[in-house]
Amino acid sequence: MSALLEVEGLYAGYHKVPAVRDLSFSVEEGEIVALLGANGAGKTTALLTIAGQLAPLTGEVRVFSHVLTGRGAHVLARRGLSLVPQDRGLFTRLTVRENLKIAERRGRAGRSATVLELFPVLVPLLDRRAGVLSGGEQQMLALGRALLCEPKVLLIDEMSLGLAPQVVEHLLGVVRLMATERGTGVLLVEQHAALALSIATRVLVLDHGRLAFSGAVSELKNNPGLLEASYLGGIRDH
């Protein structure tokens, strides 16, 4: 496998105060990497910085070996990186159909049908404004928009937040499909560790902005106390 996304020595934060310190990792082709940690650990800050929505304090982000540190989100999108943010990033005053059309322009024409096959619940909602959809419907639309951009690297922030378990299961299935069948590299930020571990192949754990653990899912599953300690801020580098 080849690295699609590489992050090296990344420091990120707000008002020149780092919330993420010396973060280094990579995401390979077809790999799903879970980024875990307690609230305030720096997960979303890291994700937004990698996606180009926050300027890094220092460090380097590479997509397909191209250094894109500090470049705008639109530049990273053209390089094949898509972000599904925690707020879903939809045009709430536009319809489902219009949201899909905007995303379709960035990929190949005619791919909306593929999205609707994956999320058939959206078909009767095509002419409904995105802002009045349920949380699950909005998340399906957000992931569908990302799929239309045909990303090679997909960043997802808190996909399960506030959603029913059956909706989350369906969304996770689509993410797994993108990784296994399309070779998409996925970086998944998720507060619910069990959900992330059910789909990920590798895990990163942030503890107060620093990488406290990096390894295979099996290592955490075989040592549940390690993950529990990470959420309590009690582990050190591995």
C-alpha positions, -999 to 999 in steps of 0.1 A, spaced: 0 0 0 10 36 -6 5 65 18 -23 89 6 -21 112 35 10 120 56 11 143 86 45 151 101 53 172 132 19 190 131 12 217 157 -22 232 155 -44 254 176 -60 288 181 -45 322 187 -10 307 185 -17 283 214 -13 247 203 -41 222 210 -23 196 190 15 190 194 39 171 173 14 149 156 27 125 130 10 96 112 -1 84 77 -32 70 61 -27 43 34 -48 34 4 -79 15 15 -72 20 52 -96 33 78 -78 50 107 -97 59 138 -86 90 157 -98 87 193 -95 106 225 -114 123 253 -133 155 247 -108 183 243 -80 160 232 -75 179 200 -92 156 175 -114 181 157 -86 207 157 -63 182 140 -89 172 115 -97 208 105 -60 217 102 -53 187 80 -83 196 58 -70 232 53 -97 249 73 -73 259 101 -38 272 94 -12 250 112 12 265 136 40 244 122 45 209 107 36 194 73 6 178 56 12 159 24 -15 144 1 -1 121 -26 34 133 -15 25 169 -24 31 193 5 -2 211 11 4 225 46 -15 257 51 -31 256 17 -68 264 15 -95 237 18 -103 241 -19 -67 232 -29 -68 201 -8 -102 192 -23 -87 194 -58 -60 170 -46 -86 145 -36 -92 152 0 -128 156 13 -140 165 48 -174 156 63 -174 181 92 -192 177 125 -218 202 114 -222 183 81 -214 213 59 -246 213 40 -263 242 22 -293 241 44 -315 265 23 -309 243 -8 -327 211 -16 -312 177 -14 -311 176 -52 -293 210 -53 -267 199 -27 -259 168 -47 -256 188 -80 -231 212 -64 -210 183 -53 -214 164 -86 -197 193 -105 -165 185 -86 -166 148 -97 -179 130 -127 -214 139 -140 -242 114 -135 -229 100 -102 -259 112 -81 -277 80 -90 -250 60 -73 -254 80 -41 -291 75 -42 -286 37 -46 -265 38 -14 -290 61 4 -324 53 -10 -341 72 19 -330 104 1 -350 97 -31 -384 110 -19 -366 139 -2 -348 153 -33 -369 184 -34 -369 190 3 -345 216 18 -315 201 36 -322 222 67 -354 204 75 -340 169 72 -335 147 102 -300 143 116 -296 109 100 -309 122 66 -285 151 68 -255 128 76 -264 106 47 -266 136 24 -232 149 38 -215 116 32 -232 113 -3 -218 147 -12 -183 137 -2 -187 105 -23 -196 125 -53 -163 143 -51 -146 109 -55 -121 115 -28 -90 95 -23 -87 107 13 -119 111 33 -119 129 67 -150 124 89 -157 142 122 -181 126 147 -203 108 121 -225 91 148 -233 122 168 -269 121 178 -279 94 153 -300 62 158 -279 30 158 -294 16 126 -285 48 108 -249 47 121 -246 11 110 -257 20 75 -233 49 73 -204 28 86 -212 3 59 -209 29 32 -175 41 46 -162 5 46 -174 2 10 -155 33 0 -123 19 16 -125 -16 4 -139 -12 -31 -126 23 -41 -93 23 -21 -103 55 -3 -81 63 28 -103 73 57 -95 92 88 -124 89 112 -128 110 143 -153 94 166 -162 99 203 -178 64 205 -147 42 205 -166 10 200 -181 22 167 -148 33 154 -131 1 164 -158 -19 146 -147 -5 112 -111 7 116 -79 -11 108 -56 11 128 -61 35 158 -45 68 169 -53 81 204 -47 117 213 -42 126 249 -40 164 256 -30 171 221 -3 145 218 -3 111 201 -4 87 231 -10 55 211 -7 44 175 -13 8 165 -35 -20 153 -72 -23 165 -64 -57 178 -39 -43 203 -66 -21 219 -92 -48 218 -69 -72 235 -61 -45 261 -93 -27 269 -77 -10 299 -54 8 275 -82 26 258 -100 33 291 -68 49 304 -65 70 272 -99 86 279 -88 93 314 -55 108 303 -34 81 319 -13 65 291 20 75 276 36 71 242 37 36 227 
